[in-house]
Amino acid sequence: MSAFRAAVESRDVEAIGALLADDVVFRSPVAHKPYEGKKITAAILANVIEVFEDFHYVRELADDTGHALVFEAKVAGLQITGCDFLVLDDDGLITDFMVMVRPLKAAHALAEAMGARFDKIVEMASA
């Protein structure tokens, strides 16, 4: 997972997209329904990189089924802690990407910031 971690930490949107399987499922911490597909997932990640400030991973855990990457960042000036849970296929591509965040006030700020970008995200995914 060092390639994914390096891509995120360097804010390399193309490299992040290259690590997503075509049928990846993205499970947002602020949306009820999962998003399916590489294009929408890549668009979401490209935008969240802009929303998060001072993003950095603080811990990485792995087993035979996937990886968990614990991160810290700020959103709208609020400290947020989260975890990216990644499931990989046999080719090392991400097939399932679930994010959890805390505390609630920061999660609400994230939801508001991403909601304001939703039309842009959909447009990017349609291109």
C-alpha positions in Angstrom: 0.0 0.0 0.0 3.0 2.3 0.0 2.1 3.4 -3.6 -1.4 4.5 -2.5 -0.1 6.2 0.6 2.6 8.0 -1.4 0.1 9.1 -4.1 -2.3 10.5 -1.5 0.4 12.2 0.6 1.9 13.8 -2.6 -1.7 14.7 -3.8 -1.1 12.9 -7.1 -4.6 12.5 -8.4 -3.5 10.5 -11.5 -1.5 8.0 -9.4 -4.5 7.6 -7.0 -6.8 6.9 -10.0 -4.4 4.3 -11.4 -4.7 2.3 -8.2 -8.5 2.0 -8.4 -10.2 -1.0 -9.9 -12.8 -0.2 -12.6 -15.5 -1.6 -10.4 -14.3 0.0 -7.1 -17.0 0.8 -4.5 -16.5 3.9 -2.4 -18.2 4.0 0.9 -18.3 7.6 2.1 -18.4 8.6 5.8 -21.1 11.2 5.0 -23.3 9.6 2.3 -25.7 6.7 2.9 -25.4 5.0 -0.5 -22.0 3.8 -1.8 -20.6 5.1 -5.0 -19.7 2.6 -7.6 -17.0 2.9 -10.2 -13.6 4.3 -10.8 -14.6 7.6 -12.3 -16.8 8.7 -9.5 -14.4 7.4 -6.8 -11.5 9.2 -8.4 -13.5 12.5 -8.7 -14.5 12.2 -5.0 -10.9 11.6 -3.9 -9.6 14.5 -6.2 -12.0 16.8 -4.4 -11.5 15.6 -0.8 -7.8 16.2 -1.3 -8.6 19.9 -1.8 -11.0 20.0 1.2 -8.6 18.4 3.7 -5.8 20.6 5.1 -2.6 19.3 6.6 -3.6 15.7 5.6 -1.2 13.0 6.8 -1.3 9.3 7.6 -0.3 8.4 11.1 -0.7 4.6 11.1 -1.0 1.7 8.6 -2.4 -1.7 9.4 -2.6 -4.7 7.0 -3.7 -8.3 6.8 -4.5 -10.8 4.1 -7.7 -9.0 3.1 -6.7 -5.4 3.0 -5.3 -2.3 4.6 -6.4 0.3 7.1 -4.7 3.7 6.9 -5.4 6.1 9.9 -5.1 9.8 9.0 -5.3 13.2 10.5 -6.3 16.4 8.8 -8.3 19.6 9.2 -11.5 20.5 7.5 -12.9 24.0 7.9 -10.4 24.6 10.6 -11.5 21.5 12.6 -9.3 18.6 13.5 -10.5 15.3 12.0 -9.2 11.8 12.4 -10.2 9.1 10.0 -9.4 5.7 8.6 -9.3 4.5 5.0 -10.2 0.8 4.8 -9.0 -0.7 1.5 -9.7 -4.1 0.0 -7.4 -5.1 -2.9 -7.9 -7.5 -5.8 -5.3 -10.0 -7.0 -3.7 -7.3 -9.1 -3.3 -5.0 -6.1 -6.0 -2.6 -7.3 -8.5 -1.1 -4.7 -11.9 -2.8 -5.1 -13.5 -1.5 -1.9 -12.7 1.9 -0.3 -14.5 2.7 3.0 -13.8 5.9 5.0 -14.7 6.6 8.6 -14.1 9.9 10.3 -14.6 11.5 13.7 -15.5 13.7 15.6 -19.1 14.4 14.5 -18.6 18.2 14.2 -15.7 17.7 11.8 -17.7 15.0 9.9 -20.5 17.5 9.5 -18.0 20.1 8.2 -16.7 17.5 5.7 -20.2 16.7 4.5 -20.9 20.4 4.0 -17.7 21.0 2.1 -18.1 17.9 -0.1 -21.8 18.6 -0.7 -20.9 22.1 -2.0 -18.7 20.3 -4.6 -21.1 17.5 -5.5 -22.1 19.0 -8.9 -18.4 19.4 -9.8 -17.7 15.8 -8.7 -20.5 14.5 -10.9 -19.2 16.6 -13.8 -15.7 15.3 -13.4 -17.0 11.7 -13.2 -19.0 12.2 -16.4 -16.0 13.5 -18.4 
